[in-house]
Structure formats: structure tokens, C-alpha cells
Amino acid sequence: MKKALVVEDHPDMLEVLTWQLEMMGFSVIAAKNGKEGVEKAFEEKPQLILMDIMMPGMDGREATRLIRANAETQDIPILAATVLFRESDRRSCLEAGCNDFIQKPFTFQELQQMIEGLA
């Protein structure tokens, strides 16, 4: 079974994303902040990372940069999932190393399409 890492600091959103990814056939690993997300990416080496951007402490951009800097995790697809909406926000996520960007709130179908596009 494919593994997905969800890095999300809001418990309700983490629960929804976990359920959605499980419906797509993923085994889900959860991280509640950027630091924990980086650690779990290095330990688990998932096939997909869904990365919140706005988190206290280490944000999603910094976590993505650290994941990309490691040879064992540099090629894992990372989808930024965020409430940020400006084009400059999208660019900054892509520049940090995210493969794509989805704006919250999004539908299950939108998330599924984005993930299929990364495969």
C-alpha cells in the first residue's frame, strides 16, 4: 500500500485529509507541524506528502526545502495545501520545492485530480 504523509496543524483538517487519502488507497502518516513532518518524511519515505504551508514554528516551505535537500526524500511529490491564494504564494511554494499547490477549501475530487496529476 502506498504511504502518504499529511503535515497539518489543524486537527479537524488533518482528520478530513486522512480520510480522503485513505479513500484513495493510501496508508496515512500524520505530522502536526513542519519539524515533525520533516522527521517523518526521513523515517517513513512516503510516496506522497501533503504539506500545509501556514504552521507555527517551521512552516511548510521550510519543511519542503529540508525534505528536498535530502537525497533519500528529494524526489517525493509534495503538494502544498494552503489557504494562501495569491500568485506570489503559489510561486513561493513552488520555489521552495513543492510540485503543485491546492487552495483550501477544496473538494475531494479536486484533491484526487491533483494527486493523480503528480503520479
N, C-alpha and C positions, 0 to 999 in steps of 0.2 A: 504494500500500500504506500502511496506517495505521502510524504510528510509536508505539512505547511506550518510555518512559524507565523503567528499573529502577534505583532508588537503593538499593544493598545493600552492606554492608561485608564480608560473609562470602562468599568466592569460590565455595564449593560451592552455597550458596543462590542466588547470582547466576546460576550456570550452570543450575540447575534452573528458576528463574523465566524465564530467557531461553528455554530450550527450550519451556516451557509456553506462553509468549506467542507464540513462533514457530508452535507448533501451532495457535494461534487465528488465525493470519494476520497477526500484527504483525511489522514490522521493529523490532528491539530496539536501543536505545541504552543503554549501561551507564554507571553512575556509582558509584564506590566509597565516596563519602561525601556528606554534605549539601551542602558547598560546591560540589563538582563537579556534584552534581545540580541545584543552582540555576543554575549556569553553562550546563549542557547544556539545561535547560528553556528558558532565554532564547535560546540559539543555535538549537535544533532545533524548538522549539514542537511537541512531540508531541501526539498525540490522547489519550494516557493516561499517567499517572505512577503507578507502583507504588513506594511510599515506605516504606522501613524506618524505624522510629522510634528505636530504640536504636543510635546510632552515635557513635563518638568525635568530638570537635570539635563541629561543628554537627549537632545531632540532627534527626530528621525533622520535628518540629513547627516548629522554627525555619526549616528549609528550606521547608516548606509556607507559612509566613507570608510569606516573601520572594517566593515564586512568586505568591502571591495579591495581593501589593502591586504587582505589575507589570501594567499594563493589557493587555499582549500575552499574558500567560500566566494571568491571573486566572481564566479560565473552564475551564481544562484539568481534567478529572476526576482527582482524586488519591485513590488507595486506599491507606490505611495498612495495611502488612503487618508484624505485630509479634508477639513472644512475650508482650507485656503482655496481661493478661487481666481486670483489674478494670474495673468500670463507670466508675470515675473516669478510668482510662486511655483508655477509649473516648471519653468526654466531652472529655478534653483534646485528643485527636486531632481530633475534630470541631470543637472551638472554635478550633483552630489553622488550620482551613480544609480538612481532609480531607473528601471526600464520603462516605466509608464506611471500614470497619475490618474487617480479616480477621485472625484469630489464627493464628499459626504453631504447629504444623504444620497445613497444610490440604491437601485433595486437589485434584487438577486440576479435578474437577467443581465443587467449591466456589469455586475461583478463577474459573472460567469463568462461573458464575452471578453472582458479584459484579460481574464486568466487564460482563456483559450488562445487569445492572441499572443500570449507570452510563451506558449508551449511550442 
